[in-house]
Amino acid sequence: LVLTNAHNLRGLTTLVTFADGRSVQSRAQGVDVDTDLVVLSVDTGAAPALEWGDGTVELGAPVFAVASIPDGHRVTVGTVSATGRSFRGPRGRLIPGGIEHTAPLARGSSGGPIVDAEGRLLGITTLRLGDGFSIAQPAGPTLRERVDALAAGREPQRRLLGIGAAPAHVARRMRQAVGLPERDGVLVRAVEGDSPAERAGLRQGDLITTAGGTDITSIDGLAAVLDGLGDGESLALHIVRGTEELDVVARFEDAGDDATSDVGDS
């Protein structure tokens, strides 16, 4: 099994090249685009696996980044410049707990490991920030659980409303522009056909102010409420339509049935 970033994949198969020059076709065992992870199934031969670290890193600790280059590998050194960093996945979902580091990386190096001086895995570099900084997903218990699930073919099925949404500051500005009072919430910019949102009666221009009894002040807050829903559980929404206050209920089928829609800041 090989772990890397999902955004590196262009299909369900890809060629994996090993340090001895051997190249083998692999197949995706499990993909999670939202957290930008993929586990590939491939004949690794005698290639040794990295030992996992315990997920504990300290500010200022040295780290070594490993990247693939045409003639082999490049190893660079840097330090942990920040911990607990949050960043966005490919579809805009917030990924918390990242390790920011200063090990220099060339463009295209994401999906490679950062390791400590003993070669133990500390994280998977996922995002280059520019100015010499990158963010890695830490190799702690959370990542191991995700990897184990993907390795077993269990891809996450998240509940989605089926809307395109604008963040709170855009919603306030747009309401001001048409003479409506300011309200915190997520503004519905689009509603996907035959989605839970459409079946609940949501319309373009609606402002979602509470979901499941939780005040909604951001797209991330709405996504967190959706992620917390259990099987067969519906979601009560309070919305503002112009000056009218409305309560609607979004009902979901299996989480995978609505996987073509998403909450995003379009």
C-alpha positions as CSV (number, residue, x, y, z in Angstrom):
1,L,0.0,0.0,0.0
2,V,1.2,3.5,-0.9
3,L,-0.1,6.7,0.6
4,T,-0.1,10.0,-1.2
5,N,-2.4,13.0,-2.0
6,A,-5.6,12.4,-3.9
7,H,-4.9,15.5,-6.1
8,N,-1.9,13.7,-7.6
9,L,-4.2,11.0,-9.1
10,R,-5.5,11.5,-12.6
11,G,-7.5,8.2,-12.7
12,L,-8.0,5.0,-10.7
13,T,-4.6,3.7,-11.8
14,T,-1.2,5.3,-11.8
15,L,2.4,4.2,-12.3
16,V,4.5,3.9,-9.1
17,T,8.3,4.0,-9.5
18,F,10.6,2.6,-6.7
19,A,14.1,3.6,-5.7
20,D,15.6,0.5,-7.6
21,G,14.1,1.9,-10.8
22,R,11.2,-0.7,-10.9
23,S,7.9,0.8,-12.2
24,V,4.6,-0.9,-11.4
25,Q,1.0,0.0,-12.2
26,S,-1.1,0.7,-9.1
27,R,-4.8,0.9,-8.4
28,A,-6.6,3.2,-6.0
29,Q,-7.7,1.2,-3.0
30,G,-9.6,4.1,-1.4
31,V,-9.9,7.8,-2.2
32,D,-10.9,10.8,0.0
33,V,-10.9,13.9,-2.1
34,D,-12.1,16.1,0.7
35,T,-9.1,15.4,2.9
36,D,-6.8,14.9,-0.1
37,L,-5.7,11.3,0.6
38,V,-5.5,8.2,-1.5
39,V,-4.2,4.7,-0.7
40,L,-2.8,2.9,-3.7
41,S,-2.6,-0.9,-4.0
42,V,0.7,-2.0,-5.7
43,D,3.3,-4.7,-5.6
44,T,5.9,-3.0,-3.5
45,G,8.4,-5.9,-3.7
46,A,11.2,-5.6,-1.2
47,A,10.7,-1.8,-0.7
48,P,10.7,-1.2,3.1
49,A,7.8,0.7,4.7
50,L,8.4,3.9,6.7
51,E,8.0,3.6,10.4
52,W,5.2,5.8,11.7
53,G,6.0,8.5,14.2
54,D,3.6,9.0,17.2
55,G,2.2,12.3,15.7
56,T,3.9,14.5,18.2
57,V,6.0,17.3,16.8
58,E,7.3,20.4,18.6
59,L,7.8,23.9,17.3
60,G,11.3,24.3,16.0
61,A,12.0,20.6,15.6
62,P,14.0,19.6,12.5
63,V,12.2,17.8,9.7
64,F,13.4,16.2,6.5
65,A,11.3,16.3,3.4
66,V,11.6,13.6,0.7
67,A,10.6,14.2,-2.9
68,S,11.0,12.2,-6.1
69,I,13.1,13.7,-8.9
70,P,13.9,12.2,-12.3
71,D,17.2,10.6,-11.2
72,G,16.1,9.4,-7.8
73,H,15.2,11.4,-4.6
74,R,15.8,14.8,-3.1
75,V,16.0,15.2,0.7
76,T,15.8,18.7,2.2
77,V,15.9,19.9,5.8
78,G,13.8,22.5,7.6
79,T,12.1,23.1,10.9
80,V,8.5,22.9,12.2
81,S,7.5,26.6,11.9
82,A,3.9,26.2,13.2
83,T,1.5,23.5,14.4
84,G,-2.3,23.2,14.4
85,R,-2.6,24.9,11.0
86,S,-5.9,24.6,9.1
87,F,-6.0,24.6,5.4
88,R,-8.5,23.8,2.6
89,G,-8.7,20.5,0.7
90,P,-9.3,20.4,-3.1
91,R,-13.1,20.8,-2.7
92,G,-12.8,23.6,-0.1
93,R,-13.3,21.5,3.1
94,L,-11.3,22.6,6.1
95,I,-8.6,20.2,7.2
96,P,-7.3,21.0,10.7
97,G,-4.2,20.2,12.6
98,G,-1.6,20.7,9.9
99,I,2.2,20.9,10.5
100,E,3.8,23.9,8.8
101,H,7.5,23.4,8.0
102,T,10.3,25.1,6.1
103,A,11.9,22.2,4.3
104,P,12.4,23.5,0.7
105,L,10.2,21.6,-1.9
106,A,10.0,22.0,-5.6
107,R,6.7,22.4,-7.4
108,G,5.0,19.0,-7.7
109,S,6.4,17.6,-4.4
110,S,3.1,17.3,-2.5
111,G,2.2,13.8,-1.4
112,G,5.7,13.1,-0.2
113,P,6.7,12.4,3.4
114,I,8.4,14.5,6.1
115,V,10.4,12.5,8.5
116,D,12.5,13.0,11.6
117,A,16.2,12.3,12.0
118,E,15.5,8.6,12.6
119,G,13.5,8.4,9.4
120,R,10.1,8.0,11.1
121,L,7.1,9.4,9.3
122,L,5.9,12.7,10.7
123,G,3.4,13.8,8.1
124,I,2.4,14.0,4.4
125,T,3.2,17.3,2.7
126,T,-0.1,18.4,1.1
127,L,0.2,22.1,0.4
128,R,2.9,24.5,-0.6
129,L,2.2,27.9,0.9
130,G,4.9,29.8,-0.9
131,D,7.7,31.9,0.7
132,G,9.4,28.7,1.7
133,F,6.6,27.2,3.8
134,S,4.5,24.0,3.3
135,I,1.8,22.2,5.3
136,A,1.8,18.5,6.1
137,Q,-1.0,16.3,7.5
138,P,0.4,14.9,10.7
139,A,1.0,11.1,11.0
140,G,-1.0,10.8,14.2
141,P,-4.0,8.6,15.1
142,T,-6.4,10.6,13.0
143,L,-4.4,10.0,9.8
144,R,-3.8,6.4,10.6
145,E,-7.6,5.8,11.0
146,R,-8.2,7.4,7.7
147,V,-5.5,5.4,6.0
148,D,-6.7,2.1,7.5
149,A,-10.2,2.8,6.3
150,L,-9.1,3.7,2.8
151,A,-6.9,0.7,2.7
152,A,-9.9,-1.4,3.4
153,G,-11.8,0.3,0.6
154,R,-14.0,2.3,3.0
155,E,-14.3,5.7,1.5
156,P,-16.1,8.4,3.5
157,Q,-19.7,9.2,2.5
158,R,-20.5,12.7,3.7
159,R,-24.0,14.1,3.8
160,L,-24.4,17.1,1.5
161,L,-27.3,19.5,1.1
162,G,-26.8,20.2,-2.6
163,I,-26.2,23.9,-2.5
164,G,-23.6,26.4,-3.7
165,A,-23.1,28.9,-0.9
166,A,-21.5,32.2,-0.2
167,P,-19.7,32.9,3.0
168,A,-21.1,35.1,5.8
169,H,-19.3,38.4,4.8
170,V,-20.6,38.1,1.2
171,A,-24.1,37.4,2.5
172,R,-24.0,40.5,4.7
173,R,-22.8,42.6,1.8
174,M,-25.4,41.3,-0.6
175,R,-28.2,41.9,1.9
176,Q,-27.0,45.4,2.4
177,A,-27.0,46.0,-1.3
178,V,-30.8,45.3,-1.6
179,G,-31.7,47.2,1.6
180,L,-32.2,44.1,3.9
181,P,-30.9,44.1,7.5
182,E,-27.6,42.4,8.3
183,R,-27.9,38.8,9.5
184,D,-25.2,36.1,10.1
185,G,-25.6,33.0,8.1
186,V,-24.7,31.2,4.8
187,L,-26.3,32.6,1.7
188,V,-27.6,30.0,-0.9
189,R,-26.3,30.9,-4.3
190,A,-27.5,27.8,-6.1
191,V,-29.6,24.7,-5.5
192,E,-28.9,21.4,-7.2
193,G,-31.9,19.6,-8.7
194,D,-33.3,16.7,-6.8
195,S,-31.1,17.3,-3.9
196,P,-32.0,17.4,-0.2
197,A,-32.0,21.2,-0.4
198,E,-34.4,21.3,-3.3
199,R,-36.7,18.8,-1.7
200,A,-36.7,20.9,1.5
201,G,-37.8,23.9,-0.5
202,L,-34.5,26.0,-0.3
203,R,-34.2,28.7,-3.0
204,Q,-31.4,30.8,-4.4
205,G,-31.1,33.9,-2.1
206,D,-32.2,32.1,1.1
207,L,-30.0,32.8,4.2
208,I,-29.4,29.7,6.4
209,T,-29.1,31.0,10.0
210,T,-29.4,27.8,12.0
211,A,-29.0,24.1,11.3
212,G,-30.0,21.4,13.7
213,G,-30.4,24.1,16.4
214,T,-26.8,25.4,15.9
215,D,-26.3,29.0,14.8
216,I,-24.6,29.1,11.4
217,T,-22.0,31.8,10.9
218,S,-19.8,30.1,8.3
219,I,-19.8,27.5,5.6
220,D,-17.4,25.4,7.7
221,G,-20.0,25.5,10.6
222,L,-22.7,24.2,8.2
223,A,-20.4,21.4,7.0
224,A,-19.6,20.4,10.6
225,V,-23.3,20.0,11.3
226,L,-23.8,17.9,8.2
227,D,-20.8,15.7,9.1
228,G,-22.4,15.1,12.6
229,L,-25.7,13.7,11.2
230,G,-26.4,10.0,11.9
231,D,-27.9,7.5,9.5
232,G,-31.5,8.4,8.6
233,E,-31.3,11.7,10.5
234,S,-33.0,14.8,9.0
235,L,-31.8,18.3,9.5
236,A,-33.9,21.2,10.6
237,L,-33.0,24.5,9.0
238,H,-34.1,28.0,9.9
239,I,-33.8,30.3,6.9
240,V,-34.5,34.0,6.1
241,R,-36.1,34.7,2.8
242,G,-36.1,38.4,2.3
243,T,-37.7,39.6,5.5
244,E,-39.6,36.3,6.0
245,E,-38.5,33.7,8.7
246,L,-39.0,30.1,7.7
247,D,-38.3,26.6,9.1
248,V,-37.7,23.7,6.7
249,V,-36.4,20.2,7.1
250,A,-33.8,18.5,4.8
251,R,-34.1,14.8,4.6
252,F,-31.3,12.5,3.4
253,E,-31.1,9.1,1.9
254,D,-27.8,7.1,2.2
255,A,-24.9,9.6,2.5
256,G,-23.5,8.4,-0.8
257,D,-26.7,9.2,-2.7
258,D,-26.1,12.9,-2.5
259,A,-22.3,12.8,-3.1
260,T,-22.5,14.8,-6.3
261,S,-23.4,18.0,-4.5
262,D,-21.4,20.0,-2.0
263,V,-21.3,23.0,0.3
264,G,-18.8,25.5,-1.1
265,D,-18.0,29.2,-1.4
266,S,-18.9,29.8,-5.0
